[in-house]
Amino acid sequence: MTPSGSKHSPIIHDPYLAASGGQGGAILVDHLEIANIDVILNFNSSGEAIALMAEFKLSLNAYLKELVVSPVRSLADVIAFNEKFSDLEMNKEFGQGIFLAAEATNGIGDIEKEALLSLAALSRDGFEKVMRENRLDALVTPGSDVSPVLAIGGYPGISVPAGYDSKGVPFGICFGGLRVQTQH
């Protein structure tokens, strides 16, 4: 038996594949639909942009504050550092749009809480539902387009090298799944 209780490990495609496998090998399940996929994949409509900016600032500030030796202790310090060394940091090429947007946030307020609740609902009614209803152990998809589906729910995922396209550009395969509950 697999962790999901299935005898085989199902996988999701189009563009997603889902699989289950066991001693008999993997069984691929193709053409599954994740509810609200268009919303999930839209960085702004899903609420991901709002949540990301607030969480990024809070998490980065907490991390930088704990460093023993560092010229920067906050996101504001990172922005100032990048401005001071703009040629080295290639500000003209890459800008600081995300950093500036995150710095403008003020923690987790009502708008951010609403965005986080939206992301949780999209995950529960989308990816989690497909995985559970089809008794799937893994999601497999070419490329990294599935990343937002995994990221908004905090699901594990990994992209591994898979080959090269006809132009010699490398591509990968992404594997993802539900969080595993462990007993302590």
C-alpha positions in Angstrom: 0.0 0.0 0.0 1.1 3.5 -0.7 0.8 6.4 1.8 -2.5 7.4 0.1 -3.9 3.9 0.8 -3.9 2.9 -2.9 -2.4 -0.3 -4.2 -0.9 1.6 -7.1 0.6 5.1 -7.1 -1.5 7.3 -9.5 0.3 10.5 -11.5 -1.6 14.4 -13.6 -1.1 15.9 -17.1 -2.6 18.2 -19.7 -0.2 19.7 -18.7 -0.3 17.7 -15.5 0.0 14.0 -14.8 -0.7 12.1 -11.6 0.7 8.8 -10.6 0.3 6.0 -8.1 2.7 3.1 -7.9 3.4 0.1 -5.8 5.0 -3.2 -6.4 3.2 -3.4 -9.7 4.7 -0.1 -10.9 3.3 3.3 -11.5 -0.1 3.9 -13.0 -0.4 7.2 -14.9 -3.7 9.1 -14.8 -3.8 11.7 -17.5 -6.1 14.7 -18.3 -7.2 15.5 -14.8 -8.4 19.0 -14.2 -7.5 21.1 -11.2 -10.5 23.4 -10.3 -9.9 27.1 -10.8 -6.5 26.5 -12.4 -6.8 29.8 -14.3 -7.1 31.7 -11.0 -4.4 29.6 -9.3 -1.9 30.4 -12.1 -2.7 34.1 -12.0 -0.3 35.7 -9.5 -2.6 38.6 -8.8 -6.1 37.0 -9.0 -5.2 34.2 -6.7 -4.0 36.5 -3.9 -0.5 35.1 -4.2 1.1 38.5 -4.9 -0.4 40.0 -1.8 0.6 37.1 0.5 4.0 36.8 -1.1 5.0 40.4 -0.6 4.0 40.5 3.1 5.4 37.1 4.0 8.7 37.8 2.0 9.4 41.0 4.0 8.5 39.4 7.4 10.6 36.2 6.7 13.6 38.0 5.2 13.7 40.5 8.1 13.6 37.7 10.6 16.3 35.8 8.8 18.6 38.8 8.4 18.2 39.9 12.0 19.6 36.6 13.2 22.8 36.7 11.1 25.9 37.0 13.1 27.9 39.0 10.5 26.1 40.9 7.8 26.1 44.4 6.3 22.3 44.1 6.0 19.8 43.4 8.7 16.5 44.1 7.0 14.8 44.3 3.5 15.3 48.1 3.8 19.0 47.5 4.2 19.1 45.2 1.2 17.4 47.9 -0.9 19.8 50.5 0.3 22.8 48.2 -0.3 21.6 47.5 -3.9 21.2 51.2 -4.5 24.7 52.0 -3.1 26.2 49.3 -5.3 23.8 49.5 -8.2 26.3 48.7 -10.9 27.5 45.6 -9.1 24.0 44.5 -8.2 22.8 45.2 -11.8 19.8 47.4 -10.8 19.3 48.7 -14.3 19.0 45.1 -15.6 16.9 43.6 -12.9 15.5 46.4 -10.8 14.1 46.1 -7.3 10.4 46.1 -8.0 9.6 43.0 -5.8 11.8 44.3 -3.0 10.2 47.7 -3.1 6.7 46.3 -3.2 7.5 44.0 -0.3 9.1 46.8 1.7 5.8 48.8 1.3 3.8 46.2 3.2 3.0 46.4 6.9 2.8 42.8 8.0 -0.3 40.5 7.9 -3.4 42.7 8.1 -7.0 42.1 6.9 -6.1 42.2 3.2 -3.3 39.7 3.6 -5.4 37.4 5.8 -8.1 37.4 3.1 -5.5 36.5 0.4 -4.1 33.7 2.6 -7.7 32.3 3.1 -8.2 32.5 -0.7 -5.0 30.6 -1.4 -6.0 27.9 1.2 -9.5 27.5 -0.4 -7.9 27.3 -3.9 -5.5 24.7 -2.7 -8.2 22.7 -0.8 -10.7 22.8 -3.7 -8.1 22.4 -6.4 -4.9 20.4 -6.0 -5.9 18.6 -2.8 -9.3 17.6 -4.1 -7.8 16.1 -7.3 -5.1 14.3 -5.4 -7.5 12.8 -2.8 -10.4 12.0 -5.1 -8.1 10.2 -7.5 -6.0 8.6 -4.7 -2.8 10.0 -6.2 0.6 9.9 -4.7 2.4 12.3 -7.0 2.0 15.0 -9.6 4.4 14.9 -12.5 4.6 17.6 -15.2 7.2 18.8 -17.7 8.7 22.1 -16.9 8.0 24.3 -13.9 4.5 25.7 -14.8 3.0 23.8 -11.9 5.1 25.7 -9.3 2.3 28.1 -8.3 -0.1 25.1 -7.7 2.4 23.7 -5.2 3.6 26.9 -3.8 0.3 28.5 -2.8 -0.6 25.4 -0.6 2.9 24.9 0.8 3.2 21.5 -0.9 6.5 19.8 -1.6 7.9 19.8 -5.1 11.1 19.3 -6.9 12.2 19.9 -10.5 14.9 17.6 -11.9 16.8 17.8 -15.1 15.2 15.7 -17.9 16.9 16.6 -21.1 17.2 19.2 -23.8 14.7 20.5 -26.3 15.3 20.8 -30.1 17.2 24.1 -29.6 19.5 22.7 -26.9 17.7 24.4 -24.0 17.5 22.2 -20.9 14.2 21.3 -19.4 13.1 19.5 -16.3 10.3 17.4 -14.9 8.5 18.6 -11.8 7.3 16.2 -9.1 5.0 17.3 -6.4 2.6 15.9 -3.8 0.5 16.6 -0.7 2.2 17.3 2.6 2.8 14.1 4.6 1.6 14.0 8.2 4.2 12.3 10.3 3.7 10.9 13.8 6.1 11.8 16.5 
